[in-house]
Amino acid sequence: MKTNLWGMGLEELTVWVRNNNWPSFRAKQICDYLYKRHIISFDEMKQLPQIMRTWLEENACVEKPVIVNQISADDGKTTKILLKLKDGSLVETVCMHHEYGNSVCISTQVGCAMGCIFCASTQKGLFRNLSSEEMLAQLFAFSEVFNMPIHSIVLMGAGEPLQNYNHVIRFLHMANDKNLLNISYRNITVSTCGIVPQIYKLADEGLPITLAISLHAPNDVIRNELLPISRNYKIEDVIRAARYYFTKTKRRVTFEYILIQGKNTDKENAEELCRLVGKLPCHFNLIPVNGTEHIHLYPPDIKEIRSFQKILMDHGKETTVRKQMGDEIQAACGQLKRRFLENSKSVFR
Ligand code: SAH
């Protein structure tokens, strides 16, 4: 069977090259072709001797996901890329160009098992985990399309990263690898719906990454209505885990809070939220919900958003209201893929 070189970092490639009796410096050359120059055909790797290229053709391959669709919005500030994987699965990656640099939002699973009522990615359940190489391919798709450096990555696309723990950790190491993308851990955010034991595990990993928790409610009653996972883990335990994360990593935790008209946006909700987190150093990311024809939820009006935000700020909480980047391209989790599937008669999943 041919060895797939895609996704191997320099160390792994060096071992493989050496085990196959080639000089180890060839690994660095292959690495540069694959990840810096986006060359995947061995025949085009002209720095390698012909004899090695022929040997590679017979013994190795580069199985890299392909870009099948791509759309931009917000004057080109947001681009969504749809990748097709080896088994036909489709994966969405969102690229956002901010003033401080480019940020890429990565999917970690095909589908999702979490069942959150506002989320398009979970409507058909979980199909499978993505491998670390498939996550890496999403970053390289960005480089291929834009040929620009990536400043930060957020694991906030389709899927629950902490349910795909080992692949996610391996992916983070690859993204940080200076021979691959050299992205600082400090510029990486992992977003979870609050799988408590995995938050402790991540804290003990000792990586200075930012943890974002999709809280979306100030208490268990409301949270149970929005996130089924909340029946397994009490909100108090989620906050306790967030506190542990801060103590271990000294990284301020982000709480994501989707604002849904009539559900979680009144004054009492905001007051209760402040009491819940207490003095924990944290940042609130308020996100007006993005509805679709399938998800009948509506954002509150701007006045209500601002008064919710003001209560948090009056309690000394740092908040941002997420800009509705990418609305016209259906950037919220899973929405583009859904649209693409509806418009194509193909067998994608
Ligand atoms: N499973 C992880 C990561 C995927 S969802 C988690 O739960 O955090 C990540 C984020 O996508 C959510 O917190 C929310 O900010 C956003 N999101 C999903 N569906 C949305 C919608 N319909 N409108 C607005 N934001 C949405």
Residues whose N, C-alpha, C, O or C-beta is under 5 A from the ligand:
A	BS01	SAH	F118 C119 A120 L155 M156 G157 G159 E160 P161 S191 T192 C193 S214 E256 I287 P288 V289 N290 A332 C333
